[in-house]
Amino acid sequence: MPKYQPGDYVKAEFKDEDTGESEWMWVLVDSCDDGEGVLFGRLDNEPVVGTGLRLGDELAVSYEKVVEHRKAKDFGKQ
């Protein structure tokens, strides 16, 4: 079974290359490649830091950047 499933949410770090500022944002997983350690998905929140990203952008994210993982059914639970 893959580490992440379609419909899962991961929080990943995104760094602005110009300022060095980081922001942690949610990505909705579409698919993943466990062999390469990369997931593919869509940005699920509007960035605050000027990373050049926008809500809904399609992304490839290294597993190394993931700081939190939640199943869709658990997303609203604290």
A tleap script that builds the chain and sets N, CA, C and O, in Angstrom:
source leaprc.protein.ff14SB
mol = sequence {
  NMET PRO LYS TYR GLN PRO GLY ASP TYR VAL
  LYS ALA GLU PHE LYS ASP GLU ASP THR GLY
  GLU SER GLU TRP MET TRP VAL LEU VAL ASP
  SER CYS ASP ASP GLY GLU GLY VAL LEU PHE
  GLY ARG LEU ASP ASN GLU PRO VAL VAL GLY
  THR GLY LEU ARG LEU GLY ASP GLU LEU ALA
  VAL SER TYR GLU LYS VAL VAL GLU HIE ARG
  LYS ALA LYS ASP PHE GLY LYS CGLN
}
set mol.1.N position { 0.843 -1.186 0.000 }
set mol.1.CA position { 0.000 0.000 0.000 }
set mol.1.C position { 0.889 1.251 0.000 }
set mol.1.O position { 1.834 1.331 0.785 }
set mol.2.N position { 0.599 2.225 -0.868 }
set mol.2.CA position { 1.386 3.462 -0.897 }
set mol.2.C position { 1.305 4.218 0.427 }
set mol.2.O position { 0.340 4.083 1.179 }
set mol.3.N position { 2.321 5.001 0.691 }
set mol.3.CA position { 2.384 5.782 1.927 }
set mol.3.C position { 1.239 6.783 2.020 }
set mol.3.O position { 0.645 6.954 3.085 }
set mol.4.N position { 0.931 7.437 0.916 }
set mol.4.CA position { -0.168 8.418 0.860 }
set mol.4.C position { -1.177 7.949 -0.186 }
set mol.4.O position { -0.806 7.394 -1.220 }
set mol.5.N position { -2.447 8.180 0.099 }
set mol.5.CA position { -3.534 7.763 -0.783 }
set mol.5.C position { -4.200 8.990 -1.408 }
set mol.5.O position { -4.181 10.066 -0.810 }
set mol.6.N position { -4.791 8.848 -2.605 }
set mol.6.CA position { -5.567 9.952 -3.167 }
set mol.6.C position { -6.645 10.374 -2.166 }
set mol.6.O position { -7.335 9.535 -1.588 }
set mol.7.N position { -6.774 11.675 -1.976 }
set mol.7.CA position { -7.741 12.218 -1.021 }
set mol.7.C position { -7.138 12.526 0.340 }
set mol.7.O position { -7.765 13.214 1.145 }
set mol.8.N position { -5.931 12.030 0.617 }
set mol.8.CA position { -5.237 12.385 1.856 }
set mol.8.C position { -4.785 13.842 1.771 }
set mol.8.O position { -4.680 14.424 0.691 }
set mol.9.N position { -4.523 14.405 2.944 }
set mol.9.CA position { -3.962 15.748 3.030 }
set mol.9.C position { -2.592 15.663 3.682 }
set mol.9.O position { -2.398 14.922 4.646 }
set mol.10.N position { -1.645 16.426 3.150 }
set mol.10.CA position { -0.340 16.551 3.782 }
set mol.10.C position { -0.028 18.038 3.942 }
set mol.10.O position { -0.382 18.865 3.101 }
set mol.11.N position { 0.639 18.347 5.038 }
set mol.11.CA position { 1.131 19.710 5.238 }
set mol.11.C position { 2.619 19.671 4.898 }
set mol.11.O position { 3.370 18.849 5.424 }
set mol.12.N position { 3.026 20.570 4.013 }
set mol.12.CA position { 4.408 20.591 3.541 }
set mol.12.C position { 4.979 22.000 3.639 }
set mol.12.O position { 4.252 22.993 3.635 }
set mol.13.N position { 6.296 22.050 3.727 }
set mol.13.CA position { 6.981 23.337 3.799 }
set mol.13.C position { 7.276 23.841 2.387 }
set mol.13.O position { 7.758 23.102 1.528 }
set mol.14.N position { 6.972 25.118 2.177 }
set mol.14.CA position { 7.289 25.787 0.922 }
set mol.14.C position { 8.108 27.019 1.278 }
set mol.14.O position { 7.720 27.802 2.146 }
set mol.15.N position { 9.230 27.187 0.611 }
set mol.15.CA position { 10.142 28.284 0.923 }
set mol.15.C position { 10.184 29.274 -0.227 }
set mol.15.O position { 10.306 28.888 -1.389 }
set mol.16.N position { 10.083 30.559 0.107 }
set mol.16.CA position { 10.244 31.626 -0.874 }
set mol.16.C position { 11.740 31.791 -1.117 }
set mol.16.O position { 12.479 32.161 -0.205 }
set mol.17.N position { 12.186 31.523 -2.323 }
set mol.17.CA position { 13.614 31.569 -2.649 }
set mol.17.C position { 14.202 32.975 -2.534 }
set mol.17.O position { 15.394 33.124 -2.264 }
set mol.18.N position { 13.377 34.010 -2.736 }
set mol.18.CA position { 13.877 35.387 -2.670 }
set mol.18.C position { 14.080 35.860 -1.234 }
set mol.18.O position { 15.098 36.477 -0.920 }
set mol.19.N position { 13.109 35.572 -0.358 }
set mol.19.CA position { 13.174 36.085 1.011 }
set mol.19.C position { 13.687 35.059 2.012 }
set mol.19.O position { 14.141 35.418 3.098 }
set mol.20.N position { 13.614 33.781 1.647 }
set mol.20.CA position { 13.999 32.727 2.579 }
set mol.20.C position { 12.911 32.367 3.569 }
set mol.20.O position { 13.099 31.474 4.396 }
set mol.21.N position { 11.761 33.053 3.500 }
set mol.21.CA position { 10.645 32.768 4.398 }
set mol.21.C position { 10.009 31.428 4.031 }
set mol.21.O position { 9.949 31.056 2.859 }
set mol.22.N position { 9.539 30.717 5.044 }
set mol.22.CA position { 8.851 29.447 4.824 }
set mol.22.C position { 7.398 29.559 5.227 }
set mol.22.O position { 7.026 30.348 6.097 }
set mol.23.N position { 6.589 28.749 4.573 }
set mol.23.CA position { 5.171 28.642 4.923 }
set mol.23.C position { 4.794 27.172 4.824 }
set mol.23.O position { 5.244 26.469 3.918 }
set mol.24.N position { 3.973 26.711 5.748 }
set mol.24.CA position { 3.515 25.333 5.751 }
set mol.24.C position { 2.080 25.336 5.269 }
set mol.24.O position { 1.216 25.978 5.866 }
set mol.25.N position { 1.824 24.605 4.171 }
set mol.25.CA position { 0.507 24.622 3.538 }
set mol.25.C position { 0.019 23.208 3.266 }
set mol.25.O position { 0.804 22.269 3.127 }
set mol.26.N position { -1.296 23.086 3.195 }
set mol.26.CA position { -1.928 21.795 2.938 }
set mol.26.C position { -1.966 21.503 1.451 }
set mol.26.O position { -2.230 22.380 0.629 }
set mol.27.N position { -1.692 20.243 1.127 }
set mol.27.CA position { -1.767 19.743 -0.247 }
set mol.27.C position { -2.704 18.543 -0.242 }
set mol.27.O position { -2.552 17.640 0.581 }
set mol.28.N position { -3.668 18.527 -1.153 }
set mol.28.CA position { -4.578 17.402 -1.339 }
set mol.28.C position { -3.917 16.430 -2.307 }
set mol.28.O position { -3.631 16.783 -3.451 }
set mol.29.N position { -3.676 15.214 -1.852 }
set mol.29.CA position { -2.929 14.221 -2.628 }
set mol.29.C position { -3.782 13.655 -3.764 }
set mol.29.O position { -4.921 13.238 -3.553 }
set mol.30.N position { -3.214 13.647 -4.969 }
set mol.30.CA position { -3.837 12.998 -6.131 }
set mol.30.C position { -3.215 11.624 -6.365 }
set mol.30.O position { -3.926 10.661 -6.652 }
set mol.31.N position { -1.878 11.531 -6.243 }
set mol.31.CA position { -1.158 10.264 -6.437 }
set mol.31.C position { 0.222 10.403 -5.804 }
set mol.31.O position { 0.627 11.489 -5.387 }
set mol.32.N position { 0.934 9.276 -5.741 }
set mol.32.CA position { 2.281 9.334 -5.189 }
set mol.32.C position { 3.160 8.272 -5.830 }
set mol.32.O position { 2.679 7.309 -6.427 }
set mol.33.N position { 4.455 8.478 -5.688 }
set mol.33.CA position { 5.463 7.545 -6.175 }
set mol.33.C position { 6.359 7.223 -4.988 }
set mol.33.O position { 7.303 7.960 -4.703 }
set mol.34.N position { 6.065 6.117 -4.289 }
set mol.34.CA position { 6.837 5.755 -3.106 }
set mol.34.C position { 8.298 5.490 -3.446 }
set mol.34.O position { 9.180 5.788 -2.642 }
set mol.35.N position { 8.565 4.938 -4.615 }
set mol.35.CA position { 9.935 4.646 -5.017 }
set mol.35.C position { 10.791 5.898 -5.118 }
set mol.35.O position { 11.968 5.884 -4.755 }
set mol.36.N position { 10.205 6.971 -5.609 }
set mol.36.CA position { 10.924 8.244 -5.753 }
set mol.36.C position { 10.717 9.158 -4.549 }
set mol.36.O position { 11.411 10.165 -4.408 }
set mol.37.N position { 9.755 8.810 -3.669 }
set mol.37.CA position { 9.483 9.643 -2.499 }
set mol.37.C position { 8.865 10.977 -2.853 }
set mol.37.O position { 9.212 12.010 -2.281 }
set mol.38.N position { 7.929 10.944 -3.820 }
set mol.38.CA position { 7.280 12.164 -4.293 }
set mol.38.C position { 5.784 11.943 -4.358 }
set mol.38.O position { 5.317 10.888 -4.787 }
set mol.39.N position { 5.026 12.961 -3.922 }
set mol.39.CA position { 3.576 12.915 -4.096 }
set mol.39.C position { 3.159 14.030 -5.032 }
set mol.39.O position { 3.853 15.036 -5.182 }
set mol.40.N position { 2.020 13.832 -5.653 }
set mol.40.CA position { 1.476 14.797 -6.599 }
set mol.40.C position { 0.107 15.201 -6.094 }
set mol.40.O position { -0.698 14.354 -5.707 }
set mol.41.N position { -0.155 16.506 -6.101 }
set mol.41.CA position { -1.436 16.963 -5.595 }
set mol.41.C position { -1.675 18.419 -5.922 }
set mol.41.O position { -1.000 19.017 -6.760 }
set mol.42.N position { -2.678 18.979 -5.220 }
set mol.42.CA position { -3.098 20.356 -5.455 }
set mol.42.C position { -3.042 21.147 -4.162 }
set mol.42.O position { -3.458 20.657 -3.112 }
set mol.43.N position { -2.533 22.360 -4.230 }
set mol.43.CA position { -2.459 23.229 -3.066 }
set mol.43.C position { -3.870 23.515 -2.569 }
set mol.43.O position { -4.739 23.923 -3.338 }
set mol.44.N position { -4.089 23.296 -1.264 }
set mol.44.CA position { -5.436 23.384 -0.713 }
set mol.44.C position { -5.655 24.594 0.186 }
set mol.44.O position { -6.695 24.683 0.839 }
set mol.45.N position { -4.723 25.513 0.240 }
set mol.45.CA position { -4.980 26.776 0.928 }
set mol.45.C position { -4.258 27.911 0.214 }
set mol.45.O position { -3.306 27.696 -0.535 }
set mol.46.N position { -4.739 29.124 0.468 }
set mol.46.CA position { -4.173 30.311 -0.176 }
set mol.46.C position { -2.889 30.712 0.555 }
set mol.46.O position { -2.919 30.938 1.764 }
set mol.47.N position { -1.779 30.802 -0.149 }
set mol.47.CA position { -0.517 31.183 0.489 }
set mol.47.C position { -0.547 32.616 1.026 }
set mol.47.O position { -1.225 33.487 0.480 }
set mol.48.N position { 0.199 32.836 2.102 }
set mol.48.CA position { 0.351 34.168 2.682 }
set mol.48.C position { 1.714 34.730 2.290 }
set mol.48.O position { 1.828 35.901 1.925 }
set mol.49.N position { 2.746 33.890 2.368 }
set mol.49.CA position { 4.104 34.285 1.989 }
set mol.49.C position { 4.186 34.293 0.467 }
set mol.49.O position { 3.566 33.457 -0.190 }
set mol.50.N position { 4.935 35.217 -0.090 }
set mol.50.CA position { 5.043 35.369 -1.541 }
set mol.50.C position { 5.831 34.267 -2.221 }
set mol.50.O position { 6.936 34.507 -2.708 }
set mol.51.N position { 5.279 33.058 -2.263 }
set mol.51.CA position { 5.989 31.938 -2.888 }
set mol.51.C position { 5.713 31.819 -4.380 }
set mol.51.O position { 6.345 31.014 -5.064 }
set mol.52.N position { 4.784 32.603 -4.886 }
set mol.52.CA position { 4.402 32.482 -6.284 }
set mol.52.C position { 3.360 31.400 -6.508 }
set mol.52.O position { 2.963 31.156 -7.647 }
set mol.53.N position { 2.909 30.743 -5.440 }
set mol.53.CA position { 1.900 29.684 -5.547 }
set mol.53.C position { 0.503 30.244 -5.321 }
set mol.53.O position { 0.324 31.289 -4.695 }
set mol.54.N position { -0.488 29.518 -5.849 }
set mol.54.CA position { -1.893 29.913 -5.674 }
set mol.54.C position { -2.724 28.693 -5.309 }
set mol.54.O position { -2.369 27.560 -5.636 }
set mol.55.N position { -3.812 28.936 -4.642 }
set mol.55.CA position { -4.780 27.899 -4.303 }
set mol.55.C position { -5.108 27.083 -5.551 }
set mol.55.O position { -5.438 27.653 -6.592 }
set mol.56.N position { -5.020 25.752 -5.458 }
set mol.56.CA position { -5.358 24.878 -6.576 }
set mol.56.C position { -4.200 24.525 -7.492 }
set mol.56.O position { -4.352 23.674 -8.369 }
set mol.57.N position { -3.035 25.164 -7.309 }
set mol.57.CA position { -1.872 24.828 -8.152 }
set mol.57.C position { -1.524 23.351 -8.018 }
set mol.57.O position { -1.562 22.794 -6.921 }
set mol.58.N position { -1.188 22.723 -9.134 }
set mol.58.CA position { -0.741 21.330 -9.122 }
set mol.58.C position { 0.739 21.304 -8.759 }
set mol.58.O position { 1.536 22.081 -9.286 }
set mol.59.N position { 1.096 20.389 -7.843 }
set mol.59.CA position { 2.444 20.362 -7.301 }
set mol.59.C position { 2.993 18.951 -7.223 }
set mol.59.O position { 2.241 17.978 -7.167 }
set mol.60.N position { 4.308 18.854 -7.221 }
set mol.60.CA position { 5.025 17.633 -6.856 }
set mol.60.C position { 5.761 17.986 -5.569 }
set mol.60.O position { 6.472 18.990 -5.513 }
set mol.61.N position { 5.593 17.164 -4.536 }
set mol.61.CA position { 6.174 17.447 -3.226 }
set mol.61.C position { 6.999 16.251 -2.769 }
set mol.61.O position { 6.518 15.118 -2.770 }
set mol.62.N position { 8.237 16.511 -2.381 }
set mol.62.CA position { 9.094 15.472 -1.835 }
set mol.62.C position { 8.570 15.043 -0.464 }
set mol.62.O position { 8.140 15.879 0.330 }
set mol.63.N position { 8.608 13.745 -0.191 }
set mol.63.CA position { 8.194 13.244 1.123 }
set mol.63.C position { 8.976 13.942 2.235 }
set mol.63.O position { 8.464 14.096 3.344 }
set mol.64.N position { 10.192 14.361 1.957 }
set mol.64.CA position { 11.030 15.028 2.961 }
set mol.64.C position { 10.446 16.350 3.431 }
set mol.64.O position { 10.770 16.811 4.526 }
set mol.65.N position { 9.590 16.968 2.622 }
set mol.65.CA position { 8.983 18.258 2.974 }
set mol.65.C position { 7.695 18.108 3.780 }
set mol.65.O position { 7.170 19.098 4.292 }
set mol.66.N position { 7.179 16.883 3.900 }
set mol.66.CA position { 5.910 16.646 4.602 }
set mol.66.C position { 6.137 16.652 6.104 }
set mol.66.O position { 6.985 15.923 6.620 }
set mol.67.N position { 5.354 17.501 6.813 }
set mol.67.CA position { 5.464 17.592 8.273 }
set mol.67.C position { 4.226 17.050 8.987 }
set mol.67.O position { 4.247 16.837 10.199 }
set mol.68.N position { 3.146 16.828 8.232 }
set mol.68.CA position { 1.916 16.293 8.823 }
set mol.68.C position { 1.124 15.571 7.743 }
set mol.68.O position { 1.151 15.959 6.575 }
set mol.69.N position { 0.420 14.521 8.141 }
set mol.69.CA position { -0.379 13.712 7.215 }
set mol.69.C position { -1.705 13.402 7.881 }
set mol.69.O position { -1.741 12.942 9.023 }
set mol.70.N position { -2.800 13.656 7.166 }
set mol.70.CA position { -4.129 13.338 7.683 }
set mol.70.C position { -4.972 12.703 6.583 }
set mol.70.O position { -4.866 13.062 5.411 }
set mol.71.N position { -5.797 11.766 6.981 }
set mol.71.CA position { -6.815 11.225 6.091 }
set mol.71.C position { -7.928 12.253 5.974 }
set mol.71.O position { -8.147 13.024 6.908 }
set mol.72.N position { -8.626 12.282 4.865 }
set mol.72.CA position { -9.696 13.261 4.645 }
set mol.72.C position { -10.736 13.193 5.769 }
set mol.72.O position { -11.224 14.230 6.219 }
set mol.73.N position { -11.080 11.984 6.227 }
set mol.73.CA position { -12.106 11.846 7.260 }
set mol.73.C position { -11.670 12.430 8.604 }
set mol.73.O position { -12.510 12.756 9.443 }
set mol.74.N position { -10.360 12.560 8.807 }
set mol.74.CA position { -9.835 13.080 10.059 }
set mol.74.C position { -9.432 14.547 9.981 }
set mol.74.O position { -9.006 15.122 10.982 }
set mol.75.N position { -9.557 15.151 8.826 }
set mol.75.CA position { -9.015 16.493 8.623 }
set mol.75.C position { -9.599 17.513 9.584 }
set mol.75.O position { -8.872 18.392 10.047 }
set mol.76.N position { -10.873 17.431 9.899 }
set mol.76.CA position { -11.501 18.404 10.793 }
set mol.76.C position { -11.303 18.113 12.258 }
set mol.76.O position { -11.636 18.952 13.095 }
set mol.77.N position { -10.768 16.946 12.604 }
set mol.77.CA position { -10.585 16.567 14.003 }
set mol.77.C position { -9.283 17.130 14.547 }
set mol.77.O position { -8.289 17.223 13.826 }
set mol.78.N position { -9.291 17.503 15.810 }
set mol.78.CA position { -8.070 17.991 16.471 }
set mol.78.C position { -7.635 17.049 17.537 }
set mol.78.O position { -6.627 17.291 18.201 }
savepdb mol mol.pdb
quit
